[in-house]
Amino acid sequence: MFADAELNHRLDRRTFERREPALRRALLDAQYRLLEQKRSALVLLPLGEPGAGRTEFVNALLEWLDPRHVEIHAYARLSEEDRERPPLWRFWRDLPPKGKLSIYLQNWYSAPLHRRLMRDLGRVPFLAALERIKQLEAMLHAEGHDVLKLWFHLPAKEMARRLEALAGDAKTAWRVTREDRDIARALRRRPEIVERALRETSSAECPWTVIDGHDRHWAKFDAGKRVLAALESLLAAPAPGPVPKPAPATRPPTRPNVLASLDQTLAIGASEYEREITKWQARLAHALRRKGFRERAAIVVFEGYDAAGKGGAIRRVAQAIDARFVRIVPIAAPSDEERARPYLWRFWRHLPRHGQLTIFDRSWYGRVLVERVEGYCREADWRRAYGEINEFEEQLADDGVIIAKFFLAVSPEEQLRRFRERARTPWKRFKIGPDDWRNREKRIAYDHAIVEMVARTSTDSAPWVMVEGDDKQHARVRVLRSLVKRIEATL
Amino acid sequence: MFADAELNHRLDRRTFERREPALRRALLDAQYRLLEQKRSALVLLPLGEPGAGRTEFVNALLEWLDPRHVEIHAYARLSEEDRERPPLWRFWRDLPPKGKLSIYLQNWYSAPLHRRLMRDLGRVPFLAALERIKQLEAMLHAEGHDVLKLWFHLPAKEMARRLEALAGDAKTAWRVTREDRDIARALRRRPEIVERALRETSSAECPWTVIDGHDRHWAKFDAGKRVLAALESLLAAPAPGPVPKPAPATRPPTRPNVLASLDQTLAIGASEYEREITKWQARLAHALRRKGFRERAAIVVFEGYDAAGKGGAIRRVAQAIDARFVRIVPIAAPSDEERARPYLWRFWRHLPRHGQLTIFDRSWYGRVLVERVEGYCREADWRRAYGEINEFEEQLADDGVIIAKFFLAVSPEEQLRRFRERARTPWKRFKIGPDDWRNREKRIAYDHAIVEMVARTSTDSAPWVMVEGDDKQHARVRVLRSLVKRIEATL
């Protein structure tokens, strides 16, 4: 990775000063076009080798660009809020909307690299972290957020020489921190760590650019040119055309399948219902009060056909829990702030803290259900979503979050009966609209999407539970029992 | 306040059960209409007297309503993030969008009431906190967020009797915490505190409702009916009509005025500029590194005519500060999440943490400038905004935030020259659009708005600094010098 960056490129001061104004104008122009086209670029500059010119470059970049449309991200220590979420949460939370140019002084590389260099992270978790980063960046790229990655390089000897020179001069000695020395030593002794990190995470879409840090004018100018080239190449990419409407599905999914094998005759009587619901609600309340849950969180996802009984089931779960520790997040059309970011952003922003249970009334699975069926996104988008969703849920599970996912099914006949009842009953009339009748006509297309969703996203850490919903009482008990067992088994 | 609530109202269980279904249906119906009309209601239930039925009512309300569209707010201890902002910040952060019904178990009354009861807050700061609350609620009401406030009351003796009964029974003794006893004792000994709080903050728009907590069925049913009545009354309020266009202004504001008295011939030469800018940037950097600033934050507001040089001045300020500690927030049209909340929300969400300086490139003054002139809000709205803005800035100042406000003026002739130059220069063409030419034609109307803004919102803790902008170098030095002096004087 570093061969080219060790050729001692140079640029004398006068040439630099002559060329700088043109570079600045071109960068500014690219920045405004980015804003206009609502593209977004994330410039990552993780630690870097001390003395190689990273800080000087960031200052120059801020000079060149219009600082009003640049966001600087620097992550110091973890806050309480950060510590109670998966490691990538803090980056998701601050993810800039489209149209911004963001500079990341610290970023998702910082902690794994730093910890690995300081021997605080083993080889296997380090590689796992890199793999996670690679997936994050691929997703960002696919969602229109380009990632530019710069590494400022100095050969080990030169780095040591510069640090000593700085430390030896009384006027500059304060700039050399103990951490700089530790990192410099680790970089010198184990250069393979950075080499590996850069190699593993250099993809066709998000390659690393290594800057020769030997000469400061060269480093600044070369890095500026590289950023410019990257911005121009992303601005030159043609805007995606309109999303083609999906072909209507005519044949139901091949049998047997998870929907066809549901037994909608399952039902329980009123007295059994009362007994069971009380029992499982009490056990749920008890489970969530256990000490182990204080270090964990839970997410309950509800998907299902319209009028399958999601609302009633959600109510029975929420009832059992102290109102302070449960949140229900109803998912409807995204806000414009949500549309300006990758589609998972709106769910990351609602992740529970420790000791909390969050219920999603519809969820990120909208991508592979309604968005797929209605043609709100491209086929390529919902096809990659399966992997992105699995990766998202794996991050939650790795962080100790308990995930329970319920799909509530209702037969077409029972659904029709409920629709008619809703239309008739004054205080239920808000629960039915033209969309519901339209969705009903697309049932075959939805069935295909549901069968594929369950097949691709039922994982060990987050399995789907299919619930027969024709009898509401049966469905509610089934949801509660299954949720309680999942929580009890995990704690 | 409590006379009516001590008449021992009663409702027997059977009557309650007979009437409950109709109440529930009516509440549900009101809730859905709220959602449909995008109105929002905040139900506040601060501490309340132990044993008076507050918790039981909240549980009942959650049973009655569709919990998917209810938000529960419970504020436990202050987080790091909370502690570095004004006390009301945490409530602003979570302020629900229009269409939600929110239940506040803790709220802006909780801390002042609790601290006053525990003798941790003097009479004067207590009354000041109540006054602040009153202003907050008046603003919420004016912005379409209704506040319903319920106090569950029990006479002191009865409260004591109930606590003893609970504590005496082994099965319920755990429910009585030490805090309950402390609060009960304080309420008994100093009943005037709650009485005063309720009286002071009962306004025509946001009155307190006191519920007789003697009989639990009565308390639950009566509180439910009161919430229903409040919701129905707010739903019955006619929707506001379209905002009338403001009449065009033809005569300039009376002289002398802050704009007419600016001396646009002020200018400095290149070498003086270099010397001065370097000097004041260094002093700014130095001032922000002082220890005192770690416990404070700073906000710098820039307003001004188009092309008055805001961007250049902002850049010179930002340059002087370590990029990690400065943020620039450009204010353009609000997002839909912002439009669904009171207009100050979008600024509260960008308040700096301790040690940070935030630059607002245009600000909350948009309300009394562009919104007033263009008729984006009613006259009543921008008229009340002066007071709301002063109150907002006072809260910031009370919390130790340093506020500096600059208005950059440019003469019509110089503005025209700059517009033409922008239109001509390729990399400046993004800085000029049809809006700028239109605004120029409304200069007289803007001048009226500016003169009134400066007169009404120049306060001791946040004075306006008017800057002559015809000479950019003069303007930049003036801004930096004034900012540094303000920060140095405060620290």
Chai-1 contact restraints between the chains, C-beta under 6 A:
chainA,res_idxA,chainB,res_idxB,connection_type,confidence,min_distance_angstrom,max_distance_angstrom,comment,restraint_id
A,R25,B,W427,contact,1.0,0.0,6.0,A-B,restraint_1
A,L28,B,W427,contact,1.0,0.0,6.0,A-B,restraint_2
A,D29,B,W427,contact,1.0,0.0,6.0,A-B,restraint_3
A,Y32,B,F430,contact,1.0,0.0,6.0,A-B,restraint_4
A,P67,B,R315,contact,1.0,0.0,6.0,A-B,restraint_5
A,P67,B,A318,contact,1.0,0.0,6.0,A-B,restraint_6
A,P67,B,I328,contact,1.0,0.0,6.0,A-B,restraint_7
A,R68,B,I328,contact,1.0,0.0,6.0,A-B,restraint_8
A,R68,B,P330,contact,1.0,0.0,6.0,A-B,restraint_9
A,R68,B,D361,contact,1.0,0.0,6.0,A-B,restraint_10
A,I72,B,A323,contact,1.0,0.0,6.0,A-B,restraint_11
A,A74,B,R324,contact,1.0,0.0,6.0,A-B,restraint_12
A,S79,B,E80,contact,1.0,0.0,6.0,A-B,restraint_13
A,E80,B,S79,contact,1.0,0.0,6.0,A-B,restraint_14
A,E80,B,E80,contact,1.0,0.0,6.0,A-B,restraint_15
A,R315,B,P67,contact,1.0,0.0,6.0,A-B,restraint_16
A,A318,B,P67,contact,1.0,0.0,6.0,A-B,restraint_17
A,A323,B,I72,contact,1.0,0.0,6.0,A-B,restraint_18
A,R324,B,A74,contact,1.0,0.0,6.0,A-B,restraint_19
A,I328,B,P67,contact,1.0,0.0,6.0,A-B,restraint_20
A,I328,B,R68,contact,1.0,0.0,6.0,A-B,restraint_21
A,P330,B,R68,contact,1.0,0.0,6.0,A-B,restraint_22
A,S335,B,D336,contact,1.0,0.0,6.0,A-B,restraint_23
A,S335,B,E337,contact,1.0,0.0,6.0,A-B,restraint_24
A,D336,B,S335,contact,1.0,0.0,6.0,A-B,restraint_25
A,D336,B,D336,contact,1.0,0.0,6.0,A-B,restraint_26
A,E337,B,S335,contact,1.0,0.0,6.0,A-B,restraint_27
A,E337,B,E337,contact,1.0,0.0,6.0,A-B,restraint_28
A,D361,B,R68,contact,1.0,0.0,6.0,A-B,restraint_29
A,W427,B,R25,contact,1.0,0.0,6.0,A-B,restraint_30
A,W427,B,L28,contact,1.0,0.0,6.0,A-B,restraint_31
A,W427,B,D29,contact,1.0,0.0,6.0,A-B,restraint_32
A,F430,B,Y32,contact,1.0,0.0,6.0,A-B,restraint_33
